[in-house]
């Protein structure tokens, strides 16, 4: 399954300006907030990645999956990685790609189906 998302970076900036820490705490884990240090471009990329993952899973966000169930970080080489931290999806393997330009951030998520053996 594949999920994709794109978001205007200004939407994230506005949400931070309007709702501050409440918005950040509802969408991003403590580690994500620390990693991004308030950088709206990086936060928008993580937001888009989480949306893309929810679409790939086919669940959206709701009772089965919350924003904080997914944590986006980077490995030692800078590659974005997704970790499930509080949901029933820990056994899922997902590859993600995140990109951004001056005005938008986008992400693609590829859900790898578990082998049947």
C-alpha positions in Angstrom: 0.0 0.0 0.0 1.2 3.5 -0.7 0.2 6.8 0.9 1.2 10.3 -0.1 0.7 13.8 1.4 1.6 17.4 0.7 1.2 20.3 2.9 1.8 24.0 2.8 4.6 24.9 5.2 2.7 28.1 6.1 -0.2 26.0 7.5 2.2 24.5 10.0 3.6 27.9 10.8 0.1 29.3 11.3 -0.9 26.3 13.6 2.1 26.9 15.7 1.5 30.7 15.9 -2.2 30.2 16.7 -2.0 27.2 19.0 1.6 27.0 20.2 2.7 24.1 22.4 -0.8 22.6 22.4 -0.6 22.0 18.7 2.9 20.7 18.9 2.1 18.3 21.8 -1.0 16.9 20.0 0.8 16.2 16.7 4.5 15.6 17.5 6.3 13.4 20.0 8.8 15.0 22.4 11.7 13.5 20.3 10.3 15.0 17.1 9.9 18.4 18.7 13.5 18.2 20.0 14.8 17.1 16.7 13.1 19.9 14.8 13.7 22.7 17.4 10.7 24.7 16.1 11.7 24.5 12.4 8.4 24.7 10.6 9.9 23.2 7.4 11.1 20.1 9.3 7.8 19.8 11.3 5.8 20.1 8.0 7.8 17.2 6.6 7.1 15.1 9.6 3.4 16.1 9.5 3.2 15.0 5.8 5.0 11.8 6.6 2.5 10.9 9.3 -0.4 11.7 7.0 1.1 9.6 4.3 1.6 6.7 6.7 -2.1 6.9 7.9 -3.2 6.8 4.3 -1.0 3.8 3.5 -2.4 2.0 6.5 -5.9 2.9 5.3 -6.9 4.0 8.8 -6.5 7.7 8.9 -6.2 9.2 12.4 -8.9 8.3 14.9 -9.5 5.7 17.5 -7.1 3.1 16.1 -4.2 5.5 15.3 -3.2 8.8 16.9 -0.6 11.3 15.7 1.6 10.4 18.6 1.6 6.7 17.7 4.0 7.5 14.8 7.4 9.0 15.3 9.5 10.3 12.4 13.2 10.6 12.9 16.3 10.3 10.8 19.0 7.6 10.8 22.7 8.4 11.0 22.8 9.2 7.3 19.8 11.5 7.4 17.3 9.0 5.9 13.8 9.5 7.4 12.5 6.6 9.4 9.1 5.9 10.9 8.6 4.1 14.2 5.3 3.1 15.7 5.4 4.0 19.4 2.0 3.4 20.8 -0.4 1.5 18.5 -1.1 -1.9 17.3 0.9 -1.4 14.2 4.4 -2.1 15.5 4.8 -5.1 13.3 4.3 -3.0 10.1 7.3 -2.0 8.1 7.1 1.3 6.3 9.6 3.1 4.1 9.1 6.8 3.8 10.5 9.6 1.7 10.2 13.3 2.7 10.8 16.3 0.6 10.3 20.0 0.9 10.8 23.2 -1.1 10.2 26.8 -0.1 6.4 26.5 0.2 5.5 22.8 0.6 6.5 19.6 2.3 5.6 16.2 0.9 6.0 12.6 1.9 5.4 9.2 0.4 5.0 6.1 2.5 5.3 2.5 1.3 3.8 -0.1 3.5 5.6 -3.4 3.2 3.2 -6.3 3.7 4.3 -8.9 6.2 5.4 -12.2 4.7 2.9 -15.0 5.1 5.3 -17.6 6.5 
